[in-house]
Amino acid sequence: MTHEDYRRALEAATHEYEALGAQRQEIDRRLAELAQTIGTLSRLLGLTPTVPLGLTDAIRLVVRGAGVPMTPIEVRDRLRAIGFDVEKYANDLAAVHTILKRLNQTGELRFVARGSGVPQYTWNRPSTPVALGPDIVQFMRDAAAEREAIAAVDEPAPPRRPARRKGSR
């Protein structure tokens, strides 16, 4: 295989990797929407979940599915809307604040500063990492060395003056 073949293969792999990452984000968003729909419909039918959802997981579900930054009050209200029982907490808003701050510290949520002074949080979508293996790093180094060599050959050498001999004018 030639360098050009490797370059095309690297480009194809990178494009596929990015496309799969975008698909994963879309699937995560859709799963969050469906979980909210299931919770709401279950509540309307009077069904209780067989596996109780904890406050932290419920907040993750709500913020991930929102798609926009949310205040702690909006998170609490959304929890109520999907049928999560926040009344079992002595101070439901304080509990929501605590979980949001903790999720922010772990990097799952991102704090969004707004001019109104009201804190808002949004799902911290993971960046698309690009894994550079040793073979790719070596290819990049070789390509850089090759470019430097080409640039050195392309630059014209400065004109040389003939050496003078002693005594000649």
Steps between C-alpha positions, in 0.01 A plus 500: 500500500615852429490801729199626304313173568573534872388861492168407335447215748569736792256755362229236450548363852484851647179583314337174611608560861346848500178374338463225760554755779222715357273195478577417865399851606175474303424159655570635852266793436225272370539258794458790742185614318353150507581455869311822578206389285490159670513664843218740418278235340563260788396768748185581302407130501565471873789258452796504736848415378637164604849647528489826692698782343728691736509879505844518336399276209170684462683834481742357243201385296328838516805715420626270224162504328442873534747613236516848654646634827264458795472672836464285812133604523439386141672169577279447807187587302599264218559224757145553625369498142652160425354358818804499727393541864701800624263549792681230696788745552471754785640771273469376144665805344805471728534134402484591131759777550735259678475236226548759223812637668638151550437405136667825396807415710527156342475650152167343402328837502633840409416820687373773269538853632214729404461871556193450717714346775289182500721193462427276204639161411524313175606150406871498434509322168823314468744633250594276215838363596744412231726217600844534355680171504875472469475422128300818433740713704794350309323572170445861605867537597613346172268729306636804684859394426406441136341845472811660651721314253284607205501860619879494531538369144253753358680799651764637262847510645642849552741606224864434583776743432815362354777481756768766465860416487752697682658753286231496228263782439 
